[in-house]
Amino acid sequence: MTPSTPQKAADQDGSVIIVGAGIVGIACAHYLSESGLRVTVIDRGTIAGACSHANCGYICPSHVLPLTEPGVIGVALRSLLNPRAPFRVKPRISPALWNWMFQFARRCNRRQMLTAGKALRAILDTSIAEYRRLIPEQSLNCEWKENGLLYVLQTEQGMKHFAETDRLLTDHFGVSAQRIDGTSLPSFDPALKAGLAGAFHYPGDASVRPDRLNAEWAARLRERGVQFIEHCELLGISKSGGRITELRTSQGDLTAGEIVFAMGAWSARWSEELECRVPIQPGKGYSITMPRPEPCPRYPILFPEHKVGVSPFENGYRLGSMMEFSGYDSTIPAHRIQQLRDSAKPYLVAPVDGPAEETWYGWRPMTWDSLPIIGRVPKLTNAFLAAGHNMLGLTLAPATGRIIAEMITGQPALLDVTPYSPARF
Ligand SMILES: Cc1cc2nc3c(=O)[nH]c(=O)nc-3n(C[C@H](O)[C@H](O)[C@H](O)COP(=O)(O)OP(=O)(O)OC[C@H]3O[C@@H](n4cnc5c(N)ncnc54)[C@H](O)[C@@H]3O)c2cc1C
């Protein structure tokens, strides 16, 4: 398909347009093209140039607990006065933001946290199983490692608190960790300083280098005939008879039988046109990528007390963190990058003040119930949403792509998709 040459509908010729070439759009393109459909992916920028570019790279079924934990809203309120808080809401007048916060706050209780966790568990498990099949099958050279994920605690109090989380994960979700005491930690990972309180190792998690995964996967898809059109921005939608008939883009008009909207944090802006609530707020995070230190961590690591993650790569390492509700703000303040370094310093043997190869921000597509939005748009028969993946878009992408392809091609569903339905809002 080329811009300005409208195509016939999918029910006539099997064509699909995916708007958004992040990891979710790429995964949708994979499963749809595997099902024999003719797929075009458009993006206002470059392939995976937004939130999917320099995230931490964890494929983490251990992240089964949603953000809506009891007590989080108190943390958010205190952050209003503290510009250095890792979880921060920037005070501003925005009815959409405050409605989002209100809905989010209503869900910060144990019952709803466990319900959301159950829905997350199903899609997390499906997704990692898909990755285990896909990576070798497609020869995706992306530093896939099954080393698990290490949660390292600095204080005894932190250990005690995290032990409760670990018990919850084991009892309710069957996700178990190996507990490592502080004295054994430096031999478990020599990149960690002596004197830390201990750690929990979740062996079922994996990791990738995200930019390599994106590039490799898109290359395989191109070989298979998927067309990517970069710098092609969706500007408007024409509808008739409950269907989308045309997409107006910066490179001309496009049509296809089915349209998948995979626009990450931008998706909320299309609520009105899609006649459907898309309650997504951008949850801004930052990362800094540096040359590989000596010693470099063996494991992907999270420091829950400082809320920062470390991702070791073959040719470098990355610190990533923060959750800022500051709207569509694209600045990278120097103090936030310094904060990443300062937060990792108490834990790592190697100095963390090396030169930056890249500093980066990404807008996580945050929903108020911590679940992604995957499925048919209620009032438009040929429109689908694949967005709102919160802090887990990389992890959840394959299952999302598979669900969307099953829906469009009418194959039986692999898992119960009701919890992710766009109709739930
Ligand atoms: C610091 C940080 C660390 C993270 N670490 C992890 C991790 O370890 N594991 C994990 O699973 N997740 C992680 N995440 C979350 C993950 O990065 C996101 O959930 C995921 O990238 C979302 O993917 P997406 O494809 O939905 O969105 P995006 O990657 O943002 O893609 C959306 C695309 O839509 C395009 N678009 C938008 N509007 C239009 C338009 N009008 N026309 C055309 N194109 C348009 C954009 O240009 C963009 O390319 C992290 C996020 C951050 C910020």
The ligand as an SDF file (V2000), in Angstrom:
LIG
                    3D

 53 58  0  0  0  0  0  0  0  0999 V2000
   11.8420    4.4910   31.9150 C   0  0  0  0  0  0  0  0  0  0  0  0
   10.9290    3.4130   31.3730 C   0  0  0  0  0  0  0  0  0  0  0  0
   11.2610    2.0850   31.5740 C   0  0  0  0  0  0  0  0  0  0  0  0
   10.4140    1.0810   31.1120 C   0  0  0  0  0  0  0  0  0  0  0  0
   10.7990   -0.2340   31.2510 N   0  0  0  0  0  0  0  0  0  0  0  0
   10.0030   -1.2250   30.8030 C   0  0  0  0  0  0  0  0  0  0  0  0
   10.4020   -2.5740   30.9500 C   0  0  0  0  0  0  0  0  0  0  0  0
   11.4780   -2.8730   31.4540 O   0  0  0  0  0  0  0  0  0  0  0  0
    9.5500   -3.5610   30.5130 N   0  0  0  0  0  0  0  0  0  0  0  0
    8.3290   -3.2670   29.9590 C   0  0  0  0  0  0  0  0  0  0  0  0
    7.5950   -4.1880   29.6240 O   0  0  0  0  0  0  0  0  0  0  0  0
    7.9530   -1.9750   29.7550 N   0  0  0  0  0  0  0  0  0  0  0  0
    8.7540   -0.9500   30.1710 C   0  0  0  0  0  0  0  0  0  0  0  0
    8.3700    0.3470   30.0240 N   0  0  0  0  0  0  0  0  0  0  0  0
    7.0360    0.6320   29.4240 C   0  0  0  0  0  0  0  0  0  0  0  0
    7.0860    0.4700   27.9080 C   0  0  0  0  0  0  0  0  0  0  0  0
    8.1810    1.1880   27.4060 O   0  0  0  0  0  0  0  0  0  0  0  0
    5.7700    0.9880   27.2820 C   0  0  0  0  0  0  0  0  0  0  0  0
    4.6580    0.3820   27.9290 O   0  0  0  0  0  0  0  0  0  0  0  0
    5.7300    0.6310   25.7980 C   0  0  0  0  0  0  0  0  0  0  0  0
    6.8620    1.1250   25.1340 O   0  0  0  0  0  0  0  0  0  0  0  0
    4.4800    1.1690   25.1240 C   0  0  0  0  0  0  0  0  0  0  0  0
    4.5380    0.7720   23.7780 O   0  0  0  0  0  0  0  0  0  0  0  0
    3.5310    1.3280   22.7070 P   0  0  0  0  0  0  0  0  0  0  0  0
    3.8790    0.6860   21.4050 O   0  0  0  0  0  0  0  0  0  0  0  0
    2.1430    1.2120   23.2170 O   0  0  0  0  0  0  0  0  0  0  0  0
    3.8290    2.9180   22.6660 O   0  0  0  0  0  0  0  0  0  0  0  0
    4.9980    3.7340   21.9340 P   0  0  0  0  0  0  0  0  0  0  0  0
    6.2640    2.9940   21.8960 O   0  0  0  0  0  0  0  0  0  0  0  0
    5.0020    5.0900   22.5560 O   0  0  0  0  0  0  0  0  0  0  0  0
    4.4850    3.7960   20.4340 O   0  0  0  0  0  0  0  0  0  0  0  0
    3.3840    4.5830   20.0460 C   0  0  0  0  0  0  0  0  0  0  0  0
    3.6860    5.1070   18.6590 C   0  0  0  0  0  0  0  0  0  0  0  0
    2.5200    5.7780   18.1470 O   0  0  0  0  0  0  0  0  0  0  0  0
    2.9740    6.8200   17.3160 C   0  0  0  0  0  0  0  0  0  0  0  0
    1.9080    7.7900   17.1300 N   0  0  0  0  0  0  0  0  0  0  0  0
    1.2730    8.5090   18.0850 C   0  0  0  0  0  0  0  0  0  0  0  0
    0.3590    9.3250   17.5340 N   0  0  0  0  0  0  0  0  0  0  0  0
    0.3950    9.0890   16.1930 C   0  0  0  0  0  0  0  0  0  0  0  0
   -0.3070    9.6350   15.0730 C   0  0  0  0  0  0  0  0  0  0  0  0
   -1.2430   10.5810   15.2330 N   0  0  0  0  0  0  0  0  0  0  0  0
    0.0030    9.1870   13.8460 N   0  0  0  0  0  0  0  0  0  0  0  0
    0.9420    8.2200   13.6700 C   0  0  0  0  0  0  0  0  0  0  0  0
    1.6500    7.6880   14.6870 N   0  0  0  0  0  0  0  0  0  0  0  0
    1.3760    8.1120   15.9340 C   0  0  0  0  0  0  0  0  0  0  0  0
    4.1650    7.4030   18.1000 C   0  0  0  0  0  0  0  0  0  0  0  0
    5.0230    8.1420   17.2700 O   0  0  0  0  0  0  0  0  0  0  0  0
    4.8160    6.1510   18.6630 C   0  0  0  0  0  0  0  0  0  0  0  0
    5.8800    5.6830   17.8620 O   0  0  0  0  0  0  0  0  0  0  0  0
    9.1940    1.3980   30.4430 C   0  0  0  0  0  0  0  0  0  0  0  0
    8.8900    2.7440   30.2140 C   0  0  0  0  0  0  0  0  0  0  0  0
    9.7420    3.7510   30.6730 C   0  0  0  0  0  0  0  0  0  0  0  0
    9.3800    5.1810   30.4010 C   0  0  0  0  0  0  0  0  0  0  0  0
  1  2  1  0
  2  3  1  0
  2 52  2  0
  3  4  2  0
  4  5  1  0
  4 50  1  0
  5  6  2  0
  6  7  1  0
  6 13  1  0
  7  8  2  0
  7  9  1  0
  9 10  1  0
 10 11  2  0
 10 12  1  0
 12 13  2  0
 13 14  1  0
 14 15  1  0
 14 50  1  0
 15 16  1  0
 16 17  1  0
 16 18  1  0
 18 19  1  0
 18 20  1  0
 20 21  1  0
 20 22  1  0
 22 23  1  0
 23 24  1  0
 24 25  2  0
 24 26  1  0
 24 27  1  0
 27 28  1  0
 28 29  2  0
 28 30  1  0
 28 31  1  0
 31 32  1  0
 32 33  1  0
 33 34  1  0
 33 48  1  0
 34 35  1  0
 35 36  1  0
 35 46  1  0
 36 37  1  0
 36 45  1  0
 37 38  2  0
 38 39  1  0
 39 40  1  0
 39 45  2  0
 40 41  1  0
 40 42  2  0
 42 43  1  0
 43 44  2  0
 44 45  1  0
 46 47  1  0
 46 48  1  0
 48 49  1  0
 50 51  2  0
 51 52  1  0
 52 53  1  0
M  END
$$$$
